[in-house]
Amino acid sequence: MAEKQLPGFIMCVCTGKCPGFQKMDIWDFINQVRVELPVEYGFIHPQLCEEDGDRFLADYLKAHRKVVIGACAPNMQKKMFKQAFRDAGMDVEKDAVMVDIRDMTNEEAYKKVEKALGDMEEKGEKGEKEDMEKKEA
């Protein structure tokens, strides 16, 4: 059986000047996520919704690694990033979890990301089980 690939975690901070991140020490937060949670790596992008963010995401998705994105409203993230996932042969609904971590302390955001990773793991196990059942049928 192949070794399970851990997801990545991308934090988008909307140029670092968004008032929604004032309660958080983004550097302590990203270090806690990348060291303590089951992610391959965690990093900060200054603004995924800009052109360089599009290029970055397209390059990142070439590895077909699942991702949790901590940033603004999930519906906005899905709308903005859906095409990038499609272009990479991935499904934004299956291969990504978007979480809104604005207006949170480090502890609140950490718990939300931890839950998102757990949900992603659970969803992946459910999908694997369904795939196995289809093969057996």
N, C-alpha and C positions, 0 to 999 in steps of 0.2 A: 504494500500500500504506500502511496506517495506521501511524503511529509506534508503536513498541512501548512499552507501559506498564511501567515498572519496578515491582517489588514494593516493599512497605513492610517495615520491620523493627520489630517491637514487642518490647521487653524487659520482662518482668514480674519484679519483684524481691521479690514476696511480702512486702510492707510495708517492705522495706529492712532488715528485721531477721533475715531467714532466714540461719542460719549457713552455708548453701550458697553464699553470695556473699561470704564473708569474704576469700577469696584475690584477689578482683577489685576494681579501682577502676571502679565502674560508670559513672562520668562519663567517664573516659578511654576506656573500652570503647565506649560509645554514640557518642562523638565519632569514634572511629576507624572504626566501622561506617558511620556516615552520611556521612563524608567520603571514605573509601577504597573502599567496596564499591558495586556497582551497585544501589543502592536509591534510591527516590524521596525517602525520609526515614527516619530512625530515631528512636525515642523510647522513653522508659521509662514504663510504667504501674505504679503501686504494687501493684495486686492485681486482675488480670483476673478472678479467680474470684468476686469479690464483685459485688453488684448493680450498682454503678456501672460495673464492668468489663463486665458484660453489656450495659448501655446504650451504653457506649463502643464495644464491638465491633460492636453492631448498627448504630450510626451509621457507623463506619469502613467496614463492609462494603457500605454503600449505593453506594460508588464502584466496587464489583466489582474492587477492586485485590487482586491476590494478595499473600500475606504470609508472612513467616518470623517465627515467634514463638520467641524464646529465653526459656526459663523452666524449669519443672519437667519431670517425665517426660512424654514425648510422648503416651503412651497416656492419661494423665490429661487433658492438654490437649485431645486429640481428643474424649474423653468429655464434657468440659465445654463445648466450643465447637461441637460438631457441629450442634446445633439452630440456633445463630446463623447458621452458614453456610447451612444449609438454608433458613431464613427469608429470607435474602438472595438465594436462587436460585443459590447457589454450592455447590461440593462440597469438603468439608474435605480429602478425599484428593487432589484435583487442584489446588486453589487455595491450599493452605497447606502449609507444612513446619514442623513443630514440632521443636525441638531442646532437649535438656536441657543447660543450660550451668552447672548448679550444680557447686560444688567444682572450678572451673577457674580458671586464671589468665586474664588478659586475652588473652594470646597463644593459649592453648588454645581459648578461647571464640571468638576471632576466626576461627581456622582452621575451627572447626566451622560457624560461620555462613557463611563463604566457601564451604565445601563444600555446604552446604544450598542456597545461591543457585545454585551450579553445577548441582546436581541438579534444581532447579526449572526452570532454563533448558533443560536436556537433556530433561526430561519434557515441557515445553511445545513444544519443537521436534518431538519424537516425535509428540505429539498433533496438531500442525498437519499433519504429513506424513500421518498416518492420515486426517485429515479430507479432505485433498486427494485421496487415493487413493479414498476413498468417493465423492467428487463425480465423479471421472473414470469410475468403474465404472458 
